């Protein structure tokens, strides 16, 4: 996520980049605790303004950012890039279209959706939509073959259905999961601009930014 962290830092934001614990796919509930601990660090170190905390994450990090936003009122704005939203629904689609990837992910998760539905529900942001009330920006490439754009469309629909009038969905034409484009290379610049504009709209310019990277 350095492609996003660096331009934001250059724009005057305090940026904290957070990674995942090693081999923690099965334990994604820990991701939320890690995001919340990062917010606590920003505040306790004096580097964060409690009125201006945002989180941004890509892929699994985007899912973690959304789930953390549902649980931590200190988060004032959330940005999710290419996030998986309904993990069981996604896995069941994979089962039909890519059985080998389904098997690989089921092993990583430790169970198939039908074997542990409660766990899949716990790691799926779609089920947290009623509790996410702060501004949310979803950015997704239209050609994402890892977590298809429908994921962000589902989340946007759930947020607006639950009266979050500060939710926004931005689709990037031709972009894949990592915002790669077949003819134009990586579309990091336009995505970075969308993120920066969102932060300027929802937070003051000096806002600290916590990054749950993916």
C-alpha positions as CSV (number, residue, x, y, z in Angstrom):
1,X,0.0,0.0,0.0
2,X,3.0,2.3,-0.3
3,X,1.5,3.6,-3.5
4,X,-1.3,5.1,-1.5
5,X,0.6,5.9,1.8
6,X,3.3,8.0,0.2
7,X,1.1,10.5,-1.7
8,X,-1.1,10.8,1.4
9,X,1.9,11.5,3.6
10,X,3.1,14.0,1.0
11,X,-0.2,15.7,1.2
12,X,0.2,16.3,4.9
13,X,-1.5,13.3,6.5
14,X,0.0,11.2,9.3
15,X,0.0,7.7,7.9
16,X,0.3,4.5,9.9
17,X,0.7,1.4,7.7
18,X,-0.3,-1.9,9.3
19,X,0.2,-5.4,8.0
20,X,-1.2,-8.8,8.8
21,X,-0.1,-11.3,11.3
22,X,1.7,-14.2,9.6
23,X,-0.5,-17.1,8.5
24,X,-3.6,-15.6,9.9
25,X,-6.2,-16.3,7.2
26,X,-8.2,-18.5,9.5
27,X,-8.1,-15.9,12.2
28,X,-9.5,-12.9,10.4
29,X,-11.4,-11.8,13.5
30,X,-8.0,-10.7,14.8
31,X,-7.8,-8.2,12.0
32,X,-10.4,-6.0,13.6
33,X,-8.5,-6.0,16.9
34,X,-5.3,-5.1,15.1
35,X,-7.0,-2.1,13.4
36,X,-8.4,-1.0,16.7
37,X,-5.0,-1.3,18.3
38,X,-3.5,0.8,15.6
39,X,-6.1,3.5,16.3
40,X,-5.2,3.3,20.0
41,X,-1.5,3.7,19.2
42,X,-2.2,6.8,17.1
43,X,-4.1,8.4,19.9
44,X,-2.0,7.3,22.8
45,X,1.2,8.4,21.1
46,X,-0.2,11.9,20.5
47,X,0.0,11.5,16.7
48,X,-3.7,11.2,16.2
49,X,-6.6,13.7,16.5
50,X,-9.5,11.8,18.1
51,X,-11.9,13.8,15.8
52,X,-10.0,12.9,12.6
53,X,-9.3,9.2,12.4
54,X,-9.8,7.4,9.1
55,X,-9.0,3.8,8.1
56,X,-8.3,2.5,4.6
57,X,-7.6,-1.0,3.5
58,X,-7.3,-3.1,0.4
59,X,-8.9,-6.5,-0.2
60,X,-9.0,-8.4,3.1
61,X,-7.8,-5.1,4.7
62,X,-10.8,-3.4,3.2
63,X,-13.1,-6.0,4.9
64,X,-11.2,-5.4,8.2
65,X,-11.6,-1.7,7.9
66,X,-15.4,-2.0,7.4
67,X,-15.8,-4.4,10.3
68,X,-13.6,-2.2,12.5
69,X,-15.7,0.8,11.6
70,X,-18.8,-1.0,12.8
71,X,-17.2,-1.7,16.2
72,X,-15.1,1.4,16.9
73,X,-16.7,4.8,17.2
74,X,-13.3,6.5,17.1
75,X,-13.2,5.9,13.4
76,X,-14.7,8.8,11.6
77,X,-14.3,7.8,8.0
78,X,-13.7,4.5,6.2
79,X,-12.3,3.6,2.7
80,X,-12.4,0.0,1.4
81,X,-10.6,-0.9,-1.8
82,X,-11.6,-4.1,-3.6
83,X,-13.1,-5.6,-0.4
84,X,-14.6,-9.1,-0.2
85,X,-18.0,-8.4,1.5
86,X,-20.0,-11.6,1.8
87,X,-17.4,-14.3,2.1
88,X,-19.8,-17.3,2.0
89,X,-21.5,-16.0,-1.1
90,X,-18.2,-15.4,-2.7
91,X,-16.9,-18.9,-1.8
92,X,-20.1,-20.5,-3.1
93,X,-19.6,-18.7,-6.4
94,X,-16.0,-19.9,-6.5
95,X,-17.1,-23.5,-5.9
96,X,-19.0,-23.4,-9.2
97,X,-16.6,-21.4,-11.4
98,X,-13.2,-22.2,-9.9
99,X,-13.2,-25.4,-7.8
100,X,-9.5,-25.4,-7.3
101,X,-9.4,-21.9,-5.8
102,X,-12.5,-22.8,-3.7
103,X,-10.6,-25.8,-2.3
104,X,-7.5,-23.7,-1.6
105,X,-9.4,-21.0,0.2
106,X,-11.6,-23.4,2.2
107,X,-8.4,-25.0,3.5
108,X,-7.0,-21.6,4.4
109,X,-10.2,-20.6,6.2
110,X,-10.3,-23.9,7.9
111,X,-13.8,-24.8,6.8
112,X,-16.3,-24.6,4.0
113,X,-19.2,-22.1,4.4
114,X,-21.6,-24.9,5.2
115,X,-19.3,-26.3,7.8
116,X,-18.9,-23.1,9.8
117,X,-21.5,-20.6,8.8
118,X,-21.1,-18.5,12.0
119,X,-17.4,-17.9,11.2
120,X,-18.1,-16.8,7.7
121,X,-20.8,-14.5,8.9
122,X,-18.4,-13.0,11.4
123,X,-15.8,-12.1,8.8
124,X,-18.3,-10.7,6.3
125,X,-18.8,-6.9,6.4
126,X,-22.2,-7.2,4.8
127,X,-23.6,-8.3,8.1
128,X,-22.2,-5.2,9.9
129,X,-23.9,-2.7,7.6
130,X,-26.5,-1.7,10.1
131,X,-23.8,-0.6,12.5
132,X,-21.7,1.5,10.1
133,X,-22.9,5.1,10.3
134,X,-19.8,7.1,9.4
135,X,-18.8,8.1,5.8
136,X,-17.8,5.1,3.7
137,X,-16.0,5.1,0.3
138,X,-15.9,1.9,-1.7
139,X,-13.6,1.7,-4.7
140,X,-13.6,-1.3,-7.0
141,X,-12.3,-2.3,-10.4
142,X,-14.9,-3.4,-12.9
143,X,-12.6,-6.3,-14.0
144,X,-11.7,-7.6,-10.5
145,X,-11.5,-11.4,-10.9
146,X,-10.5,-12.0,-7.3
147,X,-13.3,-10.2,-5.4
148,X,-15.7,-9.1,-8.2
149,X,-17.1,-5.6,-8.2
150,X,-20.5,-7.0,-7.0
151,X,-19.0,-7.2,-3.6
152,X,-18.8,-3.4,-3.2
153,X,-22.2,-3.0,-4.9
154,X,-23.7,-5.3,-2.3
155,X,-22.1,-3.3,0.5
156,X,-23.2,0.0,-0.9
157,X,-26.7,-1.2,-1.3
158,X,-26.7,-2.5,2.3
159,X,-25.4,0.8,3.7
160,X,-27.9,2.9,1.8
161,X,-30.7,0.5,2.7
162,X,-29.8,1.2,6.3
163,X,-29.9,4.9,5.9
164,X,-26.2,5.7,5.6
165,X,-26.4,8.7,3.4
166,X,-22.7,9.2,3.4
167,X,-21.8,6.0,1.5
168,X,-20.3,6.3,-1.9
169,X,-19.3,3.7,-4.6
170,X,-16.6,4.4,-7.2
171,X,-16.1,1.8,-9.9
172,X,-12.8,2.0,-11.9
173,X,-13.5,0.9,-15.5
174,X,-11.2,-1.8,-16.7
175,X,-9.3,-2.2,-13.5
176,X,-8.5,-5.5,-11.8
177,X,-8.2,-6.4,-8.1
178,X,-5.0,-4.5,-7.7
179,X,-6.2,-1.6,-10.0
180,X,-4.1,-3.0,-12.8
181,X,-5.4,-2.2,-16.3
182,X,-4.7,-4.2,-19.4
183,X,-3.6,-1.2,-21.5
184,X,-2.9,1.6,-19.0
185,X,-0.9,-0.2,-16.3
186,X,-1.6,0.3,-12.6
187,X,-4.3,3.0,-12.0
188,X,-2.8,4.1,-8.7
189,X,-2.9,7.8,-9.4
190,X,-6.7,8.1,-10.0
191,X,-7.4,5.8,-7.0
192,X,-5.1,7.9,-4.8
193,X,-6.9,11.0,-5.9
194,X,-10.3,9.6,-5.0
195,X,-9.0,8.7,-1.6
196,X,-7.5,12.1,-1.0
197,X,-10.6,13.9,-2.1
198,X,-12.7,11.7,0.2
199,X,-10.6,12.5,3.2
200,X,-10.6,16.2,2.3
201,X,-14.4,16.0,2.2
202,X,-15.0,13.9,5.4
203,X,-12.0,15.0,7.5
204,X,-9.8,18.0,8.0
205,X,-6.7,18.0,5.9
206,X,-4.4,17.3,8.9
207,X,-6.3,14.1,9.7
208,X,-4.3,11.0,10.7
209,X,-4.8,8.0,8.6
210,X,-4.7,4.4,9.8
211,X,-4.0,1.9,7.0
212,X,-5.2,-1.7,7.2
213,X,-3.2,-2.9,4.2
214,X,-4.1,-5.8,2.0
